[in-house]
Amino acid sequence: MASTGRVIIVGGGLAAARAAGAAREAGYDGELALVAGEPLLPHERPPLSKGYLQGAEAADVIFPHDAAWYAEHDVDVRTGSEAVGLDTDARELTLASGDRLGYRRLLLATGSRARRFTGDGADLDGVHHLRTLAESTALRDAISGGDRRVVVVGAGWIGLEVAAAARTYGNEVTVLGHGDVPLAREIGPELGEVFAGLHRERGVDLRMGADVTGLRGDGAVSAVVLGSGEEVPADVVVFGIGAVPNVELAASAGLTVDDGIVVDAHLSAGAPGVFAAGDVANVFSPTVGTHLRVAHWGNADASGTAAGRALAGERVTYDEIPYFFTDQYDLGMEYSGYASLAGGAELVVRGDLPGREFLAFRVADGRVVAGMNVNVWDVNDQVQRLIRSGAPVDPAALADPDVPLEAIGA
């Protein structure tokens, strides 16, 4: 494809990196600039709560491309460069430095940020959030010596992965979560109990229904204060209480913002030549018939790639099945499916649920809408095939390990 004017990618996460690669692979040979607010090359975040935090991986594992790759592919990477203004009529991006960059096409892959605890004691030493490499490094330094009292506030994926790392290092770990069962909203209470049991067996004090009202300490945190008045002793406190999409730039440009940047199935944000992808994008799904914002690695990987093709001039339709994974202790899990369809759907289990080696499916109206494999590998493609096909399935056959998945719904 001939050069047709500058393309700009705004963001420093995996979606931005994938978009740069896909734009070049799709034949775009014009000027390509990547504007990243963080002082690092575009990077992915799962290792920050998994392998890197656990000390099993080096920091460079987070980078899909090194500096040489960007130079070789003629990508003008501007790290530590915040985008502060977007004029979609003039097709111009303004940076904090005062530079103004014109564009023909632009991708907003601004991601999300950790939701911060702002209550009493938030500024005490020993209080951590987890989103950046620097935060992961600081937390790893705080827990890697063991023998610390670590309190994790939040029993979602990040909170439980942090708890697993902290416990593996030999710390005393307490997890404080809302609701009755961890991950109930994400995977349902029955499967959430699998993770609850996993952590309790490893010595984690998992307390659900906990209401954190503040922190106590003299310079450094010494306790987490609950609504009941109880104080949970702590040397290290980690908040894993969700993430907030970075929509400020889009909102200032007048783009539609509603739980992220609202885009259609072609990743178009509603202004000429402007697209959005990754955590920040609330994408219309033709399959579900509604908008979905998916803040997981799989979506950043796939939507970033699709957006890169769109930047090169292709008309793409993005309708990937949401996918995520976790690693906790000796448990590995992959999950594919639509949370909006899985809620209340029938649970069908194939394998050993108590032994944590199984597949679990959510079946609604006789069709698989989500599937999860725990310590069972090389099946995700088949799980996704069942979901995408929408074929009627026999729950008894789905639960029978002697019936090949390939034969179900075929």
N, C-alpha and C positions, 0 to 999 in steps of 0.2 A: 504494500500500500504506500502510495506517495505521501510525503509530509503534508499535513493539512493544518498546521498551526499547533501551538503548544498544548500539551496535555499536562494537567496538574493532579497529583494525588496528595490529599491532605490527610495525614495520619502516620503513625509509627508502629502499627501493630502488624499482625500476620496478614490481614486483609490488604493492607497497603503493599506489603512485599509481594503477595500473590498477584495483585493487580499490575504491578510494574512488570513482572515476568510474563504474565499473560498478554499484556499489550504488545510487548516485543514479539512474543511467539505468534501473535495473530497478524504480525506484519506491519505494525505501526513503527515507522522509522524516523518520525519527527522529534521535535524537542519534548523531552519528558522530565518534569521536575517533581520531586517528592519532598514535601514539607512536613517535617516531624517535630512536634513540640518537645519531646524528650531528647536528651543529649546522646541518645544511642541510635544505631542503625535500626531499621524496622525489625521487630522481634515478636516472638510468640510467648505466651504467658504460662501455659500449663506446667513447665518445669519449675516455675517459681513457687508452686505449692506442692510439687511432686519431687522429681529427681534432684533438682538443684537444692531445694530446701532440705532434702534428706541427706545431702552430701554425696549422692551417687553419681552426679553429673556435673561437669564443668559449666561455667557461665556461658561459654560460646555455643552451647547446645541450643540456646534460645534464638539464634540468628539463622533464618532461612537462607540468607545470602550474606557474603562478606563484602568488604569494601571493594575488593577486586572485581566482584561480579557486577556491581553497580557501575564501576568505571568501564568495564568491558562492554556493558550494554548501554553505555552513554546515558545514564540516569543521573541527573543533577540532584543529589541528595542534600537537603539542608536540614541537618539535625539541630536541636535546640532552637528552632525557629518557629515561633508561635504565629499562627494565622489569626488575625484579629478582626478582619473585615472581608465581606464578600458582597460584591455588587453584581447581581446576576444579569442586570440589564446591560451594563458595560462589559460584562464578562471579565471581571478583574478581582484578584485576590490581594488583600493588603496584609503585610506581615508586621509584627511588632517592631521590626527594624525600620519601618517606613517604606520598605520596598513594595512596589506594586507590580503584580505579575498578571499580564493578560493571558487568557486561555481560550481555546476552542471547546475543549471538554474538560470537566473537572470531577473528581471523585472525592466525596466526603467519607473518609474511613476513620473518623475521629474517636471511635471506640467508646469506652466508658471508664469511670473512675470509681474507686472504692467509696462506699458510703461511710462517712466518718462519724464516730461517736463524739458528740459535742456536750455531753453532760458533765457533772461535777467530776473533777479529777482527770479530765481528758488530756491535760498537758503534763501529767506526771511522767517521769522517766519509767521505762519498762512497759509503756503502752504502745502497741503495734497495730498497724493495718497492713494489708498485703495486696499490692497491685504491681509495684515496680521492682526492678532488679535490686535497686538500693534497699527497698523495704524487705525483700526476701533475704538479702545478705545480712541486714541488721537483725532480722528475726533468727536466722540460722546461727549467727554468733551468740544470740541470747540463749538459745536452747541446746546447742550442740554439746555443751559440757555436761549436760544431765544434772540431776539433783536439784532442779528448780521446781517451784510450784507454778505451773502454767495453767492459766484459766483461759479457755476459748469461749468467746461470746458469739453464739451462732452455730447451729447444727446443720448447716447446708453443706454443699460440696467442699467449699474452701475451708470451712470450719473443721470438718471431719478429716480432711487431708492434713491440715495443720496439726490436729490432735494426734493423728497417726505418726507424723514425723516427730513430734515432741515426745510421744511415748516411746518410740523406737530409740530415741537418744537417752532414755532412762529417766525422764522427768515424771513428776507427779502431775497428772493431767485431769482437769475438770472441764467438762463441756456444758455450757448453759444454753438451752434452746427453748424456743417457743413451741406451743402445741404439745401434743401427747407423744408423738413419734417423730424422730428425725426424718427429713426428706419425704414426709407424707404428701406434700403438695406436688413434689417432683415425680415420685414413682409410686405413690400410694402407701398406705400404712402397713400392709402386709410385707412389702419389700423393704420398706423403711426399717422394719424390725430386724431384718437381716443385718443391717449396718449397726443398729443399736446393740445387738448381741455381739457382733464382731468387736466393737470397742469395749464393751463391758468385760468381755472375756480377756481382753488385753490389759485390763486394770484401769480403764478410764472411768472416772466418776461422771456418768452421763445424767444430767438433771434436766428433764423437760418441764415445761410450764414455768420456767424461771423468768422473772422480770427484773432486769438490771436497771437500777436507778442512779448509780454513780460509782465512783471509785474513791478509795481512801488511801492516803499516804502522806508522808512528810518528804517532799521532793521526789521520791520514788514510790511507785504503787506498792501497796502492801495488802490490799483487800478489794474485792468487788462487793458492792453493797446491793442487796436484793430488796425487792419491794416489801418482803416480809420482815425486813429489818436484819436478816441474817447477813453476816459478812463472810465471804469465802476468801481465805488467805491466798495471796498471789504475789509472786516475784515478777512474773511476766503475764501480761494480759494481751490477748489477740482478738481484735474485732473482725468477724467475718459476717457482716450484717447486710450484705448485698452490694450492688453496684448501681451507679447512676449514669445513663447515657450522656455523652458530651454533645449536646444539641445547641449550645449557645451560638456558635457561628452560623448554623443553619437558621436558627430563629431570628438572628439579627438581619439575615438576608431575606426574611419574609417567607421562607419555605415552611411547609406544613409540618408541625411537630406535635406528636401525640405518642407518648411512650417511645421516643426515638424519632428519627426523621422518616416521615411517611413516604414510601416509594411504591411504585406499581411493580408488576411482575417482571418488568424489564429493568428494574433498579433505577428508574428515572425518578428524580425528586421533584419534578413538576416545573422546573425552570430549564430553558434550553441548554442542552449539553451538560447538565448537572446530574450526577448519580450519587447514590449512597450504598454502602455495603458494610458488612461486619456487624459488630455489637450494636452500633448506633442505628442501624437500618430496621425500620418496621415495614417488612416486605409483604405485599399481597401474595397469598398463596392460592394459585388456581385450584389445588387439590382440596384445601380446607374451605376456600371461599371467604377467607377473612385475612386480616393482616397478622403477621407473626413477627415478633422480635426475638431472636435466638442469640443469646450471649454465650456461645460455646465455640471451642476451637474448630469444630467441623464446619460451622457456618462461616466463620472468618476465612477458612481455607477455600471453601467452595464459592461463596459469594464474592470474595476478592478476585478469584480467577474469572468468574463470569463478568464482573465489573471491568476487569482488564480488557476483555474482549469487546465490551461495550465502548470503552475508551478508544479502541482501535477502529470503531465504526460499525461493528456487528450489532445486529438487533438480537439480544439474548432474551430468553425467558427463564427466570430462576424459579425452580420449584423443587429444590432438594429436600429430602427428608431430614429433619433435625437429628443431629447425632452428637453424642458426647461420651466421654469415658472418664474413669477414675481409677486410681491405684491407691489402696490403703492396706498396709501390712502386706500379707500374702494374697490379698484379694484384688483381682483385676476385673473390671466391668466395662462393657460397652452398652449403650442404649440408643435405640433409634425409634423415632415415632413422634406423634403429635399429642402433646400434653392436653390440648383442648378436647381431643377425642377420647383420650385414655381415661379421663376422670369418670369413675363409675362403671367403666367397662369390665367385663368378666376377666378374671385372672386365671390363666392356664399355665401350669408349671410343668416343665419336662426336665427330669433329673432330680438331683439330691438337694432340696432346699435347705434342710438343716446342715448338711455338709458343705454348703456354699459352693456347689458345682452344678449349675443348672441354667436352663433358659426359662424365661418368663414372658408370656405374651399377654397383651390386652386385646380382647376380642369384643367388638361392638357390632351389633346387627350381623353376626356371623362372619365378620371380616377382621383381620389383624390390623390394628391401628398403631401398635407399638410393640417393641420387643427388646428384651434385655438379656445379655449373656454374661454370666458370672463364672469366671475360671473355666470357661468353655470357649475355645478359639476357632477361628476360621469359619464362622457361621454368620457374620454380620451381613455379608452379601445376600445370603438366603433370607435372613430376617427382613432386609430392605426389599427384597423381591416380593415377599408376601405382602408387605405393607403397600407397595406401589401398585401391585396387580389388582388389589381390591377384590380378589377372588374369594368366594365362599370357602370356609374351612370347616372341617370336622374337629371340634375341640378334643375329642377322644384321640384322634390321630395326632393332633398337635402335641398332646401330652405324652404320647407313646414314643420312647427313645428308639424302638425298633422300626419305626416308620421314618424313612429318610425325609428330611425337610424338603428335599428336591421334589418329592412325590406329592407334597401337599400343595393344593391350590394350583397345580400344573394343568 
